[in-house]
Amino acid sequence: MFERYDQPVISPRAFARRVLRQGLIGFALLTIPLVVGFIGYMALAGLTPVDAFLNASMILGGMGPVDALPNDGAKIFAGCYALFSGVFFLVVAGVVLSPFLHRVMHLLHIDDSDSSDAGSS
C-alpha cells in the first residue's frame, strides 16, 4: 500500500491523495460503531434519536455519556460500548496517522549500505 524503503518518496500531490484516502477510511470505520451505539442507546435506554446520537458520539470520542441511563441493561451496554470505543478509536487514529508516520520514517531512512561503507574505509 505504501512505497518501500528503497523507492523514492511520493510527490506532495500523491501524498495528499493518500491522506485523503486514509481519512475517508477512518471516517467510514467510525460510522460503524457510531450506528451500533445509536441503535443501542435508542433500544436499551429509550433515548430519542438525537440524544442517542449525542451519547454514542460522546462515548466514541472519549468524552463520556451525557444522559443518565434508566436501567441496568443500558448501563452494561454503555460500559461495553465505552471499552470497545476506546480501543477502536485508537485503531482509527492509527489508520489516519499512518501516512504521516510512514512519510517521516521514509524521509529519515538511512540506507544500511551507506553507513557500512563509511565504516570500512
Biopython code that builds the backbone (N, CA, C, O; Angstrom):
import numpy as np
from Bio.PDB.StructureBuilder import StructureBuilder

atoms = [
    (1, "MET", "N", (0.825, -1.189, 0.000)),
    (1, "MET", "CA", (0.000, 0.000, 0.000)),
    (1, "MET", "C", (0.871, 1.256, 0.000)),
    (1, "MET", "O", (0.613, 2.181, -0.770)),
    (2, "PHE", "N", (1.897, 1.303, 0.850)),
    (2, "PHE", "CA", (2.828, 2.420, 0.857)),
    (2, "PHE", "C", (4.098, 1.995, 0.126)),
    (2, "PHE", "O", (4.360, 0.806, -0.056)),
    (3, "GLU", "N", (4.880, 2.991, -0.287)),
    (3, "GLU", "CA", (6.113, 2.668, -1.006)),
    (3, "GLU", "C", (7.136, 2.048, -0.065)),
    (3, "GLU", "O", (7.148, 2.307, 1.138)),
    (4, "ARG", "N", (7.983, 1.233, -0.646)),
    (4, "ARG", "CA", (9.027, 0.571, 0.135)),
    (4, "ARG", "C", (10.158, 1.539, 0.435)),
    (4, "ARG", "O", (10.234, 2.625, -0.140)),
    (5, "TYR", "N", (11.037, 1.132, 1.344)),
    (5, "TYR", "CA", (12.135, 1.996, 1.764)),
    (5, "TYR", "C", (13.096, 2.319, 0.624)),
    (5, "TYR", "O", (13.738, 3.370, 0.637)),
    (6, "ASP", "N", (13.204, 1.422, -0.367)),
    (6, "ASP", "CA", (14.139, 1.652, -1.463)),
    (6, "ASP", "C", (13.498, 2.390, -2.636)),
    (6, "ASP", "O", (14.155, 2.615, -3.653)),
    (7, "GLN", "N", (12.243, 2.764, -2.511)),
    (7, "GLN", "CA", (11.555, 3.539, -3.534)),
    (7, "GLN", "C", (11.595, 5.024, -3.165)),
    (7, "GLN", "O", (11.704, 5.366, -1.987)),
    (8, "PRO", "N", (11.506, 5.903, -4.160)),
    (8, "PRO", "CA", (11.525, 7.345, -3.833)),
    (8, "PRO", "C", (10.260, 7.773, -3.083)),
    (8, "PRO", "O", (9.222, 7.116, -3.160)),
    (9, "VAL", "N", (10.373, 8.876, -2.366)),
    (9, "VAL", "CA", (9.235, 9.445, -1.644)),
    (9, "VAL", "C", (8.223, 9.938, -2.670)),
    (9, "VAL", "O", (8.598, 10.527, -3.684)),
    (10, "ILE", "N", (6.940, 9.697, -2.407)),
    (10, "ILE", "CA", (5.911, 10.111, -3.362)),
    (10, "ILE", "C", (5.779, 11.634, -3.381)),
    (10, "ILE", "O", (6.214, 12.322, -2.458)),
    (11, "SER", "N", (5.176, 12.135, -4.437)),
    (11, "SER", "CA", (5.004, 13.582, -4.607)),
    (11, "SER", "C", (4.020, 14.130, -3.573)),
    (11, "SER", "O", (3.223, 13.376, -3.014)),
    (12, "PRO", "N", (4.073, 15.430, -3.320)),
    (12, "PRO", "CA", (3.111, 16.020, -2.375)),
    (12, "PRO", "C", (1.658, 15.804, -2.809)),
    (12, "PRO", "O", (0.778, 15.630, -1.967)),
    (13, "ARG", "N", (1.411, 15.816, -4.096)),
    (13, "ARG", "CA", (0.039, 15.591, -4.594)),
    (13, "ARG", "C", (-0.423, 14.167, -4.294)),
    (13, "ARG", "O", (-1.549, 13.958, -3.840)),
    (14, "ALA", "N", (0.443, 13.192, -4.546)),
    (14, "ALA", "CA", (0.109, 11.799, -4.243)),
    (14, "ALA", "C", (-0.037, 11.600, -2.736)),
    (14, "ALA", "O", (-0.886, 10.831, -2.287)),
    (15, "PHE", "N", (0.789, 12.292, -1.963)),
    (15, "PHE", "CA", (0.695, 12.203, -0.507)),
    (15, "PHE", "C", (-0.641, 12.771, -0.021)),
    (15, "PHE", "O", (-1.266, 12.203, 0.874)),
    (16, "ALA", "N", (-1.076, 13.877, -0.602)),
    (16, "ALA", "CA", (-2.362, 14.475, -0.234)),
    (16, "ALA", "C", (-3.507, 13.513, -0.557)),
    (16, "ALA", "O", (-4.456, 13.392, 0.218)),
    (17, "ARG", "N", (-3.415, 12.829, -1.704)),
    (17, "ARG", "CA", (-4.435, 11.827, -2.048)),
    (17, "ARG", "C", (-4.429, 10.679, -1.032)),
    (17, "ARG", "O", (-5.487, 10.185, -0.641)),
    (18, "ARG", "N", (-3.252, 10.267, -0.617)),
    (18, "ARG", "CA", (-3.125, 9.187, 0.365)),
    (18, "ARG", "C", (-3.734, 9.609, 1.701)),
    (18, "ARG", "O", (-4.451, 8.829, 2.328)),
    (19, "VAL", "N", (-3.457, 10.823, 2.134)),
    (19, "VAL", "CA", (-4.012, 11.325, 3.392)),
    (19, "VAL", "C", (-5.535, 11.402, 3.304)),
    (19, "VAL", "O", (-6.235, 11.030, 4.246)),
    (20, "LEU", "N", (-6.046, 11.886, 2.167)),
    (20, "LEU", "CA", (-7.496, 11.954, 1.984)),
    (20, "LEU", "C", (-8.118, 10.562, 2.016)),
    (20, "LEU", "O", (-9.155, 10.356, 2.646)),
    (21, "ARG", "N", (-7.484, 9.607, 1.336)),
    (21, "ARG", "CA", (-8.000, 8.238, 1.313)),
    (21, "ARG", "C", (-8.018, 7.643, 2.720)),
    (21, "ARG", "O", (-9.015, 7.042, 3.122)),
    (22, "GLN", "N", (-6.934, 7.803, 3.467)),
    (22, "GLN", "CA", (-6.875, 7.259, 4.819)),
    (22, "GLN", "C", (-7.894, 7.959, 5.730)),
    (22, "GLN", "O", (-8.490, 7.321, 6.598)),
    (23, "GLY", "N", (-8.091, 9.249, 5.537)),
    (23, "GLY", "CA", (-9.097, 9.971, 6.315)),
    (23, "GLY", "C", (-10.502, 9.469, 6.027)),
    (23, "GLY", "O", (-11.314, 9.328, 6.941)),
    (24, "LEU", "N", (-10.792, 9.196, 4.749)),
    (24, "LEU", "CA", (-12.107, 8.657, 4.390)),
    (24, "LEU", "C", (-12.300, 7.252, 4.947)),
    (24, "LEU", "O", (-13.396, 6.902, 5.384)),
    (25, "ILE", "N", (-11.242, 6.448, 4.935)),
    (25, "ILE", "CA", (-11.327, 5.117, 5.525)),
    (25, "ILE", "C", (-11.595, 5.235, 7.025)),
    (25, "ILE", "O", (-12.431, 4.510, 7.566)),
    (26, "GLY", "N", (-10.894, 6.141, 7.694)),
    (26, "GLY", "CA", (-11.113, 6.356, 9.120)),
    (26, "GLY", "C", (-12.534, 6.814, 9.419)),
    (26, "GLY", "O", (-13.150, 6.351, 10.378)),
    (27, "PHE", "N", (-13.050, 7.716, 8.606)),
    (27, "PHE", "CA", (-14.425, 8.194, 8.784)),
    (27, "PHE", "C", (-15.416, 7.059, 8.580)),
    (27, "PHE", "O", (-16.363, 6.909, 9.351)),
    (28, "ALA", "N", (-15.198, 6.259, 7.540)),
    (28, "ALA", "CA", (-16.089, 5.127, 7.289)),
    (28, "ALA", "C", (-16.045, 4.127, 8.434)),
    (28, "ALA", "O", (-17.077, 3.589, 8.836)),
    (29, "LEU", "N", (-14.849, 3.878, 8.961)),
    (29, "LEU", "CA", (-14.727, 2.955, 10.090)),
    (29, "LEU", "C", (-15.456, 3.473, 11.328)),
    (29, "LEU", "O", (-16.036, 2.688, 12.078)),
    (30, "LEU", "N", (-15.430, 4.771, 11.544)),
    (30, "LEU", "CA", (-16.094, 5.336, 12.725)),
    (30, "LEU", "C", (-17.612, 5.284, 12.631)),
    (30, "LEU", "O", (-18.296, 5.275, 13.654)),
    (31, "THR", "N", (-18.141, 5.251, 11.420)),
    (31, "THR", "CA", (-19.600, 5.234, 11.299)),
    (31, "THR", "C", (-20.201, 3.916, 11.794)),
    (31, "THR", "O", (-21.335, 3.898, 12.272)),
    (32, "ILE", "N", (-19.453, 2.815, 11.685)),
    (32, "ILE", "CA", (-19.984, 1.512, 12.103)),
    (32, "ILE", "C", (-20.277, 1.489, 13.604)),
    (32, "ILE", "O", (-21.413, 1.208, 13.986)),
    (33, "PRO", "N", (-19.301, 1.775, 14.470)),
    (33, "PRO", "CA", (-19.639, 1.769, 15.899)),
    (33, "PRO", "C", (-20.569, 2.912, 16.298)),
    (33, "PRO", "O", (-21.289, 2.793, 17.289)),
    (34, "LEU", "N", (-20.570, 4.006, 15.556)),
    (34, "LEU", "CA", (-21.497, 5.085, 15.869)),
    (34, "LEU", "C", (-22.937, 4.624, 15.659)),
    (34, "LEU", "O", (-23.812, 4.923, 16.472)),
    (35, "VAL", "N", (-23.182, 3.900, 14.577)),
    (35, "VAL", "CA", (-24.530, 3.372, 14.311)),
    (35, "VAL", "C", (-24.915, 2.333, 15.375)),
    (35, "VAL", "O", (-26.054, 2.309, 15.840)),
    (36, "VAL", "N", (-23.959, 1.476, 15.755)),
    (36, "VAL", "CA", (-24.232, 0.482, 16.798)),
    (36, "VAL", "C", (-24.608, 1.177, 18.107)),
    (36, "VAL", "O", (-25.578, 0.792, 18.760)),
    (37, "GLY", "N", (-23.850, 2.190, 18.488)),
    (37, "GLY", "CA", (-24.154, 2.932, 19.707)),
    (37, "GLY", "C", (-25.478, 3.665, 19.623)),
    (37, "GLY", "O", (-26.234, 3.701, 20.593)),
    (38, "PHE", "N", (-25.760, 4.243, 18.482)),
    (38, "PHE", "CA", (-27.013, 4.958, 18.239)),
    (38, "PHE", "C", (-28.200, 4.021, 18.446)),
    (38, "PHE", "O", (-29.148, 4.354, 19.156)),
    (39, "ILE", "N", (-28.138, 2.850, 17.821)),
    (39, "ILE", "CA", (-29.234, 1.876, 17.932)),
    (39, "ILE", "C", (-29.313, 1.329, 19.357)),
    (39, "ILE", "O", (-30.405, 1.165, 19.902)),
    (40, "GLY", "N", (-28.166, 1.048, 19.954)),
    (40, "GLY", "CA", (-28.158, 0.523, 21.324)),
    (40, "GLY", "C", (-28.762, 1.482, 22.330)),
    (40, "GLY", "O", (-29.545, 1.071, 23.187)),
    (41, "TYR", "N", (-28.412, 2.739, 22.238)),
    (41, "TYR", "CA", (-28.970, 3.719, 23.168)),
    (41, "TYR", "C", (-30.463, 3.921, 22.945)),
    (41, "TYR", "O", (-31.210, 4.111, 23.905)),
    (42, "MET", "N", (-30.903, 3.883, 21.707)),
    (42, "MET", "CA", (-32.345, 4.017, 21.455)),
    (42, "MET", "C", (-33.100, 2.802, 21.987)),
    (42, "MET", "O", (-34.156, 2.949, 22.602)),
    (43, "ALA", "N", (-32.561, 1.596, 21.751)),
    (43, "ALA", "CA", (-33.276, 0.378, 22.141)),
    (43, "ALA", "C", (-33.193, 0.108, 23.641)),
    (43, "ALA", "O", (-34.197, -0.238, 24.264)),
    (44, "LEU", "N", (-32.016, 0.262, 24.216)),
    (44, "LEU", "CA", (-31.837, -0.137, 25.613)),
    (44, "LEU", "C", (-32.110, 0.973, 26.616)),
    (44, "LEU", "O", (-32.566, 0.696, 27.726)),
    (45, "ALA", "N", (-31.844, 2.214, 26.253)),
    (45, "ALA", "CA", (-32.040, 3.322, 27.184)),
    (45, "ALA", "C", (-33.294, 4.129, 26.873)),
    (45, "ALA", "O", (-33.680, 5.003, 27.650)),
    (46, "GLY", "N", (-33.936, 3.841, 25.734)),
    (46, "GLY", "CA", (-35.144, 4.563, 25.369)),
    (46, "GLY", "C", (-34.911, 6.023, 25.032)),
    (46, "GLY", "O", (-35.807, 6.850, 25.205)),
    (47, "LEU", "N", (-33.719, 6.352, 24.553)),
    (47, "LEU", "CA", (-33.410, 7.743, 24.221)),
    (47, "LEU", "C", (-33.967, 8.113, 22.850)),
    (47, "LEU", "O", (-34.175, 7.251, 21.996)),
    (48, "THR", "N", (-34.202, 9.391, 22.657)),
    (48, "THR", "CA", (-34.624, 9.881, 21.342)),
    (48, "THR", "C", (-33.452, 9.756, 20.374)),
    (48, "THR", "O", (-32.310, 9.621, 20.811)),
    (49, "PRO", "N", (-33.711, 9.797, 19.074)),
    (49, "PRO", "CA", (-32.595, 9.689, 18.121)),
    (49, "PRO", "C", (-31.499, 10.721, 18.325)),
    (49, "PRO", "O", (-30.320, 10.394, 18.193)),
    (50, "VAL", "N", (-31.856, 11.948, 18.641)),
    (50, "VAL", "CA", (-30.846, 12.991, 18.844)),
    (50, "VAL", "C", (-30.024, 12.709, 20.102)),
    (50, "VAL", "O", (-28.800, 12.842, 20.083)),
    (51, "ASP", "N", (-30.682, 12.322, 21.187)),
    (51, "ASP", "CA", (-29.963, 12.005, 22.421)),
    (51, "ASP", "C", (-29.104, 10.749, 22.267)),
    (51, "ASP", "O", (-27.999, 10.676, 22.804)),
    (52, "ALA", "N", (-29.618, 9.763, 21.532)),
    (52, "ALA", "CA", (-28.848, 8.540, 21.295)),
    (52, "ALA", "C", (-27.598, 8.847, 20.470)),
    (52, "ALA", "O", (-26.521, 8.325, 20.754)),
    (53, "PHE", "N", (-27.742, 9.687, 19.455)),
    (53, "PHE", "CA", (-26.583, 10.088, 18.644)),
    (53, "PHE", "C", (-25.576, 10.840, 19.507)),
    (53, "PHE", "O", (-24.373, 10.597, 19.409)),
    (54, "LEU", "N", (-26.053, 11.743, 20.342)),
    (54, "LEU", "CA", (-25.167, 12.526, 21.199)),
    (54, "LEU", "C", (-24.386, 11.623, 22.154)),
    (54, "LEU", "O", (-23.170, 11.767, 22.283)),
    (55, "ASN", "N", (-25.060, 10.711, 22.812)),
    (55, "ASN", "CA", (-24.385, 9.815, 23.751)),
    (55, "ASN", "C", (-23.397, 8.903, 23.042)),
    (55, "ASN", "O", (-22.277, 8.714, 23.516)),
    (56, "ALA", "N", (-23.803, 8.333, 21.904)),
    (56, "ALA", "CA", (-22.910, 7.441, 21.171)),
    (56, "ALA", "C", (-21.678, 8.186, 20.675)),
    (56, "ALA", "O", (-20.564, 7.672, 20.776)),
    (57, "SER", "N", (-21.860, 9.376, 20.148)),
    (57, "SER", "CA", (-20.715, 10.120, 19.624)),
    (57, "SER", "C", (-19.808, 10.617, 20.751)),
    (57, "SER", "O", (-18.591, 10.684, 20.578)),
    (58, "MET", "N", (-20.380, 10.963, 21.886)),
    (58, "MET", "CA", (-19.561, 11.417, 23.009)),
    (58, "MET", "C", (-18.719, 10.272, 23.562)),
    (58, "MET", "O", (-17.545, 10.466, 23.876)),
    (59, "ILE", "N", (-19.297, 9.094, 23.684)),
    (59, "ILE", "CA", (-18.518, 7.953, 24.175)),
    (59, "ILE", "C", (-17.484, 7.548, 23.137)),
    (59, "ILE", "O", (-16.341, 7.255, 23.489)),
    (60, "LEU", "N", (-17.862, 7.526, 21.870)),
    (60, "LEU", "CA", (-16.914, 7.146, 20.823)),
    (60, "LEU", "C", (-15.746, 8.121, 20.755)),
    (60, "LEU", "O", (-14.626, 7.722, 20.435)),
    (61, "GLY", "N", (-15.990, 9.372, 21.048)),
    (61, "GLY", "CA", (-14.931, 10.369, 21.060)),
    (61, "GLY", "C", (-14.149, 10.421, 22.360)),
    (61, "GLY", "O", (-13.199, 11.196, 22.473)),
    (62, "GLY", "N", (-14.527, 9.616, 23.340)),
    (62, "GLY", "CA", (-13.791, 9.556, 24.594)),
    (62, "GLY", "C", (-14.246, 10.553, 25.648)),
    (62, "GLY", "O", (-13.567, 10.720, 26.661)),
    (63, "MET", "N", (-15.364, 11.213, 25.441)),
    (63, "MET", "CA", (-15.811, 12.235, 26.381)),
    (63, "MET", "C", (-16.685, 11.683, 27.504)),
    (63, "MET", "O", (-16.653, 12.208, 28.617)),
    (64, "GLY", "N", (-17.454, 10.649, 27.239)),
    (64, "GLY", "CA", (-18.325, 10.065, 28.252)),
    (64, "GLY", "C", (-19.788, 10.328, 27.960)),
    (64, "GLY", "O", (-20.115, 11.157, 27.111)),
    (65, "PRO", "N", (-20.675, 9.626, 28.658)),
    (65, "PRO", "CA", (-22.106, 9.768, 28.385)),
    (65, "PRO", "C", (-22.650, 11.114, 28.867)),
    (65, "PRO", "O", (-22.076, 11.771, 29.735)),
    (66, "VAL", "N", (-23.771, 11.492, 28.274)),
    (66, "VAL", "CA", (-24.406, 12.763, 28.616)),
    (66, "VAL", "C", (-25.630, 12.532, 29.498)),
    (66, "VAL", "O", (-25.804, 13.202, 30.516)),
    (67, "ASP", "N", (-26.478, 11.579, 29.101)),
    (67, "ASP", "CA", (-27.732, 11.324, 29.811)),
    (67, "ASP", "C", (-27.567, 10.222, 30.847)),
    (67, "ASP", "O", (-26.749, 9.315, 30.695)),
    (68, "ALA", "N", (-28.362, 10.325, 31.898)),
    (68, "ALA", "CA", (-28.414, 9.253, 32.892)),
    (68, "ALA", "C", (-29.118, 8.055, 32.261)),
    (68, "ALA", "O", (-30.091, 8.216, 31.524)),
    (69, "LEU", "N", (-28.626, 6.868, 32.551)),
    (69, "LEU", "CA", (-29.195, 5.665, 31.952)),
    (69, "LEU", "C", (-30.230, 5.067, 32.899)),
    (69, "LEU", "O", (-29.983, 4.963, 34.101)),
    (70, "PRO", "N", (-31.392, 4.671, 32.366)),
    (70, "PRO", "CA", (-32.511, 4.297, 33.226)),
    (70, "PRO", "C", (-32.491, 2.880, 33.790)),
    (70, "PRO", "O", (-33.168, 2.612, 34.783)),
    (71, "ASN", "N", (-31.732, 1.967, 33.184)),
    (71, "ASN", "CA", (-31.789, 0.576, 33.656)),
    (71, "ASN", "C", (-30.414, -0.082, 33.554)),
    (71, "ASN", "O", (-29.481, 0.467, 32.967)),
    (72, "ASP", "N", (-30.319, -1.266, 34.138)),
    (72, "ASP", "CA", (-29.038, -1.971, 34.169)),
    (72, "ASP", "C", (-28.581, -2.411, 32.784)),
    (72, "ASP", "O", (-27.387, -2.386, 32.486)),
    (73, "GLY", "N", (-29.526, -2.815, 31.937)),
    (73, "GLY", "CA", (-29.161, -3.234, 30.584)),
    (73, "GLY", "C", (-28.491, -2.107, 29.808)),
    (73, "GLY", "O", (-27.507, -2.331, 29.104)),
    (74, "ALA", "N", (-29.021, -0.908, 29.936)),
    (74, "ALA", "CA", (-28.443, 0.256, 29.257)),
    (74, "ALA", "C", (-27.067, 0.584, 29.831)),
    (74, "ALA", "O", (-26.166, 0.997, 29.101)),
    (75, "LYS", "N", (-26.910, 0.398, 31.138)),
    (75, "LYS", "CA", (-25.626, 0.686, 31.775)),
    (75, "LYS", "C", (-24.557, -0.329, 31.361)),
    (75, "LYS", "O", (-23.405, 0.038, 31.129)),
    (76, "ILE", "N", (-24.935, -1.581, 31.271)),
    (76, "ILE", "CA", (-23.983, -2.604, 30.809)),
    (76, "ILE", "C", (-23.606, -2.355, 29.357)),
    (76, "ILE", "O", (-22.437, -2.463, 28.988)),
    (77, "PHE", "N", (-24.600, -2.020, 28.527)),
    (77, "PHE", "CA", (-24.303, -1.688, 27.132)),
    (77, "PHE", "C", (-23.336, -0.507, 27.064)),
    (77, "PHE", "O", (-22.366, -0.542, 26.308)),
    (78, "ALA", "N", (-23.597, 0.534, 27.850)),
    (78, "ALA", "CA", (-22.756, 1.728, 27.822)),
    (78, "ALA", "C", (-21.321, 1.402, 28.247)),
    (78, "ALA", "O", (-20.368, 1.920, 27.666)),
    (79, "GLY", "N", (-21.170, 0.549, 29.253)),
    (79, "GLY", "CA", (-19.827, 0.171, 29.690)),
    (79, "GLY", "C", (-19.080, -0.609, 28.622)),
    (79, "GLY", "O", (-17.915, -0.322, 28.345)),
    (80, "CYS", "N", (-19.738, -1.590, 28.020)),
    (80, "CYS", "CA", (-19.105, -2.376, 26.949)),
    (80, "CYS", "C", (-18.806, -1.500, 25.741)),
    (80, "CYS", "O", (-17.748, -1.620, 25.123)),
    (81, "TYR", "N", (-19.735, -0.627, 25.413)),
    (81, "TYR", "CA", (-19.552, 0.276, 24.274)),
    (81, "TYR", "C", (-18.385, 1.229, 24.521)),
    (81, "TYR", "O", (-17.622, 1.537, 23.605)),
    (82, "ALA", "N", (-18.251, 1.692, 25.753)),
    (82, "ALA", "CA", (-17.143, 2.601, 26.080)),
    (82, "ALA", "C", (-15.796, 1.892, 25.973)),
    (82, "ALA", "O", (-14.839, 2.459, 25.445)),
    (83, "LEU", "N", (-15.712, 0.663, 26.465)),
    (83, "LEU", "CA", (-14.460, -0.098, 26.358)),
    (83, "LEU", "C", (-14.100, -0.358, 24.901)),
    (83, "LEU", "O", (-12.956, -0.164, 24.489)),
    (84, "PHE", "N", (-15.086, -0.797, 24.128)),
    (84, "PHE", "CA", (-14.859, -1.043, 22.707)),
    (84, "PHE", "C", (-14.457, 0.249, 21.997)),
    (84, "PHE", "O", (-13.526, 0.256, 21.192)),
    (85, "SER", "N", (-15.158, 1.333, 22.295)),
    (85, "SER", "CA", (-14.904, 2.599, 21.605)),
    (85, "SER", "C", (-13.502, 3.129, 21.874)),
    (85, "SER", "O", (-12.868, 3.679, 20.974)),
    (86, "GLY", "N", (-13.013, 2.972, 23.088)),
    (86, "GLY", "CA", (-11.672, 3.446, 23.397)),
    (86, "GLY", "C", (-10.617, 2.763, 22.562)),
    (86, "GLY", "O", (-9.723, 3.419, 22.027)),
    (87, "VAL", "N", (-10.710, 1.454, 22.446)),
    (87, "VAL", "CA", (-9.749, 0.705, 21.636)),
    (87, "VAL", "C", (-9.949, 1.004, 20.155)),
    (87, "VAL", "O", (-8.981, 1.203, 19.421)),
    (88, "PHE", "N", (-11.197, 1.035, 19.722)),
    (88, "PHE", "CA", (-11.483, 1.265, 18.305)),
    (88, "PHE", "C", (-11.018, 2.651, 17.868)),
    (88, "PHE", "O", (-10.520, 2.815, 16.755)),
    (89, "PHE", "N", (-11.177, 3.638, 18.731)),
    (89, "PHE", "CA", (-10.736, 4.990, 18.400)),
    (89, "PHE", "C", (-9.226, 5.035, 18.170)),
    (89, "PHE", "O", (-8.750, 5.741, 17.281)),
    (90, "LEU", "N", (-8.477, 4.281, 18.973)),
    (90, "LEU", "CA", (-7.026, 4.224, 18.777)),
    (90, "LEU", "C", (-6.666, 3.563, 17.446)),
    (90, "LEU", "O", (-5.722, 3.983, 16.777)),
    (91, "VAL", "N", (-7.408, 2.542, 17.068)),
    (91, "VAL", "CA", (-7.173, 1.878, 15.776)),
    (91, "VAL", "C", (-7.415, 2.855, 14.630)),
    (91, "VAL", "O", (-6.613, 2.940, 13.699)),
    (92, "VAL", "N", (-8.506, 3.581, 14.701)),
    (92, "VAL", "CA", (-8.821, 4.550, 13.641)),
    (92, "VAL", "C", (-7.785, 5.670, 13.614)),
    (92, "VAL", "O", (-7.411, 6.138, 12.539)),
    (93, "ALA", "N", (-7.320, 6.101, 14.777)),
    (93, "ALA", "CA", (-6.262, 7.119, 14.810)),
    (93, "ALA", "C", (-5.011, 6.608, 14.115)),
    (93, "ALA", "O", (-4.344, 7.363, 13.407)),
    (94, "GLY", "N", (-4.684, 5.334, 14.306)),
    (94, "GLY", "CA", (-3.539, 4.740, 13.613)),
    (94, "GLY", "C", (-3.718, 4.727, 12.111)),
    (94, "GLY", "O", (-2.772, 4.985, 11.366)),
    (95, "VAL", "N", (-4.929, 4.429, 11.659)),
    (95, "VAL", "CA", (-5.212, 4.427, 10.218)),
    (95, "VAL", "C", (-5.039, 5.826, 9.637)),
    (95, "VAL", "O", (-4.449, 5.994, 8.570)),
    (96, "VAL", "N", (-5.553, 6.822, 10.341)),
    (96, "VAL", "CA", (-5.495, 8.201, 9.841)),
    (96, "VAL", "C", (-4.071, 8.762, 9.910)),
    (96, "VAL", "O", (-3.656, 9.501, 9.017)),
    (97, "LEU", "N", (-3.327, 8.422, 10.952)),
    (97, "LEU", "CA", (-1.971, 8.961, 11.123)),
    (97, "LEU", "C", (-0.907, 8.187, 10.343)),
    (97, "LEU", "O", (0.215, 8.672, 10.195)),
    (98, "SER", "N", (-1.233, 7.010, 9.851)),
    (98, "SER", "CA", (-0.223, 6.172, 9.200)),
    (98, "SER", "C", (0.483, 6.830, 8.012)),
    (98, "SER", "O", (1.689, 6.629, 7.868)),
    (99, "PRO", "N", (-0.190, 7.606, 7.149)),
    (99, "PRO", "CA", (0.568, 8.240, 6.072)),
    (99, "PRO", "C", (1.637, 9.208, 6.575)),
    (99, "PRO", "O", (2.724, 9.287, 6.003)),
    (100, "PHE", "N", (1.329, 9.942, 7.641)),
    (100, "PHE", "CA", (2.287, 10.905, 8.177)),
    (100, "PHE", "C", (3.476, 10.196, 8.817)),
    (100, "PHE", "O", (4.627, 10.575, 8.599)),
    (101, "LEU", "N", (3.189, 9.166, 9.606)),
    (101, "LEU", "CA", (4.267, 8.423, 10.245)),
    (101, "LEU", "C", (5.140, 7.716, 9.218)),
    (101, "LEU", "O", (6.363, 7.674, 9.355)),
    (102, "HIS", "N", (4.506, 7.162, 8.188)),
    (102, "HIS", "CA", (5.272, 6.486, 7.145)),
    (102, "HIS", "C", (6.166, 7.471, 6.410)),
    (102, "HIS", "O", (7.322, 7.165, 6.117)),
    (103, "ARG", "N", (5.641, 8.643, 6.113)),
    (103, "ARG", "CA", (6.433, 9.638, 5.380)),
    (103, "ARG", "C", (7.640, 10.086, 6.203)),
    (103, "ARG", "O", (8.740, 10.224, 5.668)),
    (104, "VAL", "N", (7.437, 10.313, 7.495)),
    (104, "VAL", "CA", (8.558, 10.717, 8.350)),
    (104, "VAL", "C", (9.611, 9.616, 8.385)),
    (104, "VAL", "O", (10.802, 9.887, 8.228)),
    (105, "MET", "N", (9.179, 8.384, 8.588)),
    (105, "MET", "CA", (10.151, 7.284, 8.612)),
    (105, "MET", "C", (10.839, 7.122, 7.267)),
    (105, "MET", "O", (12.031, 6.820, 7.208)),
    (106, "HIS", "N", (10.094, 7.321, 6.189)),
    (106, "HIS", "CA", (10.684, 7.195, 4.855)),
    (106, "HIS", "C", (11.727, 8.289, 4.618)),
    (106, "HIS", "O", (12.794, 8.020, 4.065)),
    (107, "LEU", "N", (11.425, 9.506, 5.031)),
    (107, "LEU", "CA", (12.362, 10.613, 4.841)),
    (107, "LEU", "C", (13.600, 10.474, 5.715)),
    (107, "LEU", "O", (14.681, 10.923, 5.334)),
    (108, "LEU", "N", (13.452, 9.853, 6.887)),
    (108, "LEU", "CA", (14.579, 9.702, 7.797)),
    (108, "LEU", "C", (15.365, 8.410, 7.579)),
    (108, "LEU", "O", (16.361, 8.159, 8.258)),
    (109, "HIS", "N", (14.917, 7.604, 6.639)),
    (109, "HIS", "CA", (15.580, 6.316, 6.417)),
    (109, "HIS", "C", (17.032, 6.532, 5.982)),
    (109, "HIS", "O", (17.323, 7.343, 5.103)),
    (110, "ILE", "N", (17.924, 5.788, 6.618)),
    (110, "ILE", "CA", (19.341, 5.821, 6.252)),
    (110, "ILE", "C", (19.670, 4.462, 5.681)),
    (110, "ILE", "O", (19.456, 3.442, 6.336)),
    (111, "ASP", "N", (20.181, 4.436, 4.481)),
    (111, "ASP", "CA", (20.498, 3.178, 3.821)),
    (111, "ASP", "C", (21.644, 2.506, 4.569)),
    (111, "ASP", "O", (22.675, 3.127, 4.826)),
    (112, "ASP", "N", (21.458, 1.231, 4.918)),
    (112, "ASP", "CA", (22.479, 0.482, 5.655)),
    (112, "ASP", "C", (23.764, 0.334, 4.879)),
    (112, "ASP", "O", (24.843, 0.322, 5.473)),
    (113, "SER", "N", (23.678, 0.220, 3.571)),
    (113, "SER", "CA", (24.920, 0.031, 2.762)),
    (113, "SER", "C", (25.789, 1.289, 2.820)),
    (113, "SER", "O", (27.014, 1.183, 2.768)),
    (114, "ASP", "N", (25.181, 2.480, 2.926)),
    (114, "ASP", "CA", (25.964, 3.710, 3.011)),
    (114, "ASP", "C", (26.724, 3.785, 4.329)),
    (114, "ASP", "O", (27.887, 4.188, 4.348)),
    (115, "SER", "N", (26.077, 3.398, 5.442)),
    (115, "SER", "CA", (26.741, 3.502, 6.744)),
    (115, "SER", "C", (27.821, 2.442, 6.907)),
    (115, "SER", "O", (28.823, 2.692, 7.576)),
    (116, "SER", "N", (27.643, 1.258, 6.310)),
    (116, "SER", "CA", (28.658, 0.215, 6.450)),
    (116, "SER", "C", (29.876, 0.525, 5.557)),
    (116, "SER", "O", (31.002, 0.159, 5.895)),
    (117, "ASP", "N", (29.648, 1.199, 4.419)),
    (117, "ASP", "CA", (30.750, 1.567, 3.558)),
    (117, "ASP", "C", (31.605, 2.645, 4.219)),
    (117, "ASP", "O", (32.826, 2.646, 4.063)),
    (118, "ALA", "N", (30.978, 3.562, 4.954)),
    (118, "ALA", "CA", (31.744, 4.636, 5.591)),
    (118, "ALA", "C", (32.630, 4.084, 6.697)),
    (118, "ALA", "O", (33.728, 4.594, 6.923)),
    (119, "GLY", "N", (32.172, 3.056, 7.384)),
    (119, "GLY", "CA", (32.943, 2.497, 8.474)),
    (119, "GLY", "C", (34.114, 1.636, 7.998)),
    (119, "GLY", "O", (35.077, 1.449, 8.741)),
    (120, "SER", "N", (34.047, 1.115, 6.783)),
    (120, "SER", "CA", (35.096, 0.212, 6.315)),
    (120, "SER", "C", (36.260, 0.940, 5.675)),
    (120, "SER", "O", (37.296, 0.318, 5.437)),
    (121, "SER", "N", (36.143, 2.228, 5.384)),
    (121, "SER", "CA", (37.247, 2.927, 4.729)),
    (121, "SER", "C", (38.188, 3.588, 5.676)),
    (121, "SER", "O", (39.160, 4.210, 5.247)),
]
sb = StructureBuilder()
sb.init_structure("model")
sb.init_model(0)
sb.init_chain("A")
sb.init_seg("    ")
for serial, (resi, resn, name, xyz) in enumerate(atoms, 1):
    if name == "N":
        sb.init_residue(resn, " ", resi, " ")
    sb.init_atom(name, np.array(xyz, "f"), 0.0, 1.0, " ", f" {name:<3s}", serial, name[0])
structure = sb.get_structure()
